[in-house]
């Protein structure tokens, strides 16, 4: 990014420092890829792009510089710009069962789908919810943001996923089988392996029903009494356990109880989906089998 010529030396040095901090944030804390969405020319038409970290940094550098140049010299908010421009929404959901299913990275890259594709409709609804309801222009969803053909990328993504959910500004949780708070405890979402960390890791969580309407008017459904009751009914997780930000404060046996009845598609994911819950990291080796993966998990825990 070229620093504007009309900026004085002192502000130029300060801006370079802020951009350096932005670079560190993008390449060390953000996911490998993010969806970037904005409305075209004050219309309701949504333009969605999929950006890698270099493209994210370039885009956010322009946004940050533009905002910085509009701020008074003594405005303390200028030092928080790297935090505000890197906020992102993250999606928690269950994969579509019918064919055609989700929009994967490969499908997105090839543009090998039509606008009526169920997976594309979900992607658009997530993007619109993030932008319109949470004022965020960046978002992450596992289906399209991970290139699963790259073993190194898949490994990094699975190891980092808990942190990505934890670092999100809001976790938009789509309950495809629910229409109200009263019936959400029966949703398949509460039975899947990966969604346990997606429930616990984010600080802010918003549930959406089958029609993409927010289930409550609360700013954070983790703090909503009715939602807390349904979560306890579905998972046995209490209010205190749900809102506790540090996993190590929960006994290992209790964390195992939460995971005991959850289901996964790949056997190894029984172990891989719990790495963040137990605050450990281990290599991903699909094909090793569920028993071997779980044995490695237990060894790391002990």
N, C-alpha and C positions, 0 to 999 in steps of 0.2 A: 504494500500500500504506500503510495506516494503522499507524504505529508503536504498539505496545502501550502503554497508559497507565501501567502499573505500572513501566515501565523508567525508570531515572534519566537525567538530562540527558546525562551523559558517554557512557553506553552508547547513548543515542538518537542522538547525533551520530555515534558510531562506526558504528552500524548503517546510518544514512542514507548514510554514505560507502561502506560495503560494497555497499549496494544500488545506488548510483550506478555503482560499478565493474561490478556485474552488468549494469546497463542497457547500458553501453558494450560489454561482452562479447557480449551477446545480439544487439545491433543491428549490430555491426561484425565479428564473427568467426563467428557461427553461421549456418547456412543459412537461407534465407527461411522455410522450413517444416520442421518435424520431426514424426515420429511420436512419440507419448507413450503408453507402455504400462505397465500395472500389473495385478496379479491382484486379483480381486474377493473381498474378505472371506475371506482365507486359503484360497481355493479355487484350482483349477487353471485357472479360466476367465479368459481374458485380455481385458482391456478396452483397446481401441486407439483413440486420438484423433489427429487431424491438426491441429496447431496452427501458426498464423503467429507471427511474432516477438513481437507484442504479447501474444498468449495464452501464448507460452513464457515471456515475462518475468513475467507475472502469476502463472503456475503456479510458477515457480522462486523468485519473491519469497516466496511463502507457505512453500515448503519451506525456503529459506535462513533466513527469520525464525524458523521453528519450531526449526531446528537451533541457531541462534544463541542463542535464549533458554534452551536446555537446557545450554549450555556455561558452565563457570566463567569468571569475569571475566578470569582470567589465562591462559586456554587459547590458545596461539598458533595453534591450528588454525582459529580463527574467521576469520583473514585469508585462509585458503585455501578458504573455503566457496564463493566464486564459481567457483573452479576445479572443485571436486568436483561441484557441482550442474549444471554445464554440459557435463559429459562426455557424449559421444554415440557410438554405433556407426554405421557407414556400410556400406552393402551394395555389393559389386561382383558383377556377374552378367551373363549374356547374356540378352537378352529371349526370351521364349517365342515359338516360331515358329508354333505351332498356334493356332487360334481356338477359344474366346475366349482372348485373349492376356493382357497385363498389366492390372492395375488402375491406371488413369490418374487424375490429379487430377479430371478431369471426372466419371469414373465414381464416384469416391469421394464427391464433392460431391453427386451425384444419388442415391447409394446404388443405382446401377443394375447390381447384380450379386448373385449368390447366394453362400452360404458355401462351395459346392463349386467355385467359380470357380478355375481353376489359378493365376491371378495372385494371388488373395486367399490361397490356401494358402501361396504363397511369402512373401507379406507377413507372415502369421502366424508362419511358421517362422523368418523373420528376427527378428521381434520377440521370439519366445520364446527364440531363441538369445542375443540381446543381453541379455535380462533374466536368464535362468537361468544362462547360462555365463559372462557377463561383468559381471553385476550393474549393467547400465545400463538406464535407463528412457526414454532418448531415442534415436531412430534416424532415419537418412535413407536413402531409396532414390529414385533418379531417376524411376522410373515414376510415383509418386504424389505426390511432393513438389514437382514443378515444374508450374506452370500454363503449358502450352505455347501456350495461346491468347493469352498476354500477351507481346508481343515484347520489352518492357523486362525482364520477369522472366526470359525465356529468355536474353536477352543477359547479364544479371547472373549467372545460374546457370552458363552456360558459361565465362564469364571467371573465375568464382570457384571452379570445381569442383576444381581441383588443390589449392587451399588448404583447401577443405572436407575433402578426403580427408587432407591433411597434418595438419589440426587434430583429426581424429577420435581417439577413445581406442582404437578397434580397427576395422579394416576386415574385415568378415565377407565372405569370398569364396566364393561358391557355385559349385561345379563340377558342373553338371548331368549331365555325361557320365562322371564319374569315381567309382570306388568304393574306390580306394586310392592311396597315394603313387606306387606303381609305374606306374600307368597315367595319371597326371594330365597328363603332358606332351602327350598326344594330345587333350586337351580343347579344344573350340572357343574357350573363354575366352581362350586364349593367342594367338588369331589376330585378335581384334577390335581396332579402332583405339582405342576409348575405354579399354580395360582396361590399356593400357600405363601411363598415368598412375596408374591405380588400383592397379597393382602397385608402382610406384616411390614415390608420394607418401606413403603412410601409414608411420608409424614401426612400428606393430604390425599384423600381418596374420595372420588365421586362416583356413585353408582348410577348407571343409565339403564332404562328398561328396554324391552324388546323393540320399541319404536324410537329409541334414542331420545327419550325424555328423561330428565333428571328425576330420580326417585324421591328426592327430598329438596327442600330449599336451603338446607344447611350448606355452609361453605366447606365443611369437611365431614363426610359421613362417618368417619371414625369416631366422631364426637356426638353423633346423633343417637339418642337413647333407643328409638325404635329399631334402627339398623343394628346397634350393638346387641339387642335382644335376639334378632334374627341370626346374626353371626354366631352368637353363643349356641343357639339352637342347632345350627348347621354344623358347627365345628368344635364346640365346647370351649372355644377361646373366649375368655372373659374380657370385660371392659379394660381392666388394668393391663392384661396381657396384650391386648390389641393396641393400646396407646403407649406402651413401653418402647422406647426408642433403642434400647440396648439389649441385643439378643442374649448376651452372656449372663444377664440377670435371671434368665429363665433356666431352670434345671434341664440338663440334657434329656432326662427321662420324660419331662413334660413336652419338650420339643418333638421327641420321637412319637409321643401320643398324638400330637397334631397331625403328623404325617402318616400314621399307621394305615388308615383306610383309604388313602388317596390313590388314584389310578394314573398310570402313564401309558403312552403308546409304545415307546421303546423301553425295554426292561432296565437298561442302564440309567435311564432318567430317574429311577427311584432314588439313586444315589446322587446323580449330578444336580438334581433340582433342590437338594438339601445343603449344598456347599455354603451358600450364603446364610442359611438358617443357623449353621454350626460354625460360621466364620472361619472356614478353611478353604484351601485351594488345592486342586489336584488336576492332573492332566485328563483330557477327555479321550476315551478310546472306545468308540462304538464298535461292537463286535466282541468285546471282552466278556459280555454276559452280565446279567443282573447280580448274580452272587459275587462275582469277582469285583465288580464296581462297588457294591455295598461293603464288601470286606475292606477295600481300600479306604472307603469313607470312615468306617469304624476305626481303622488304624490311625487315620489322621486325627480323629476326634480324641482318641485315647492318648 
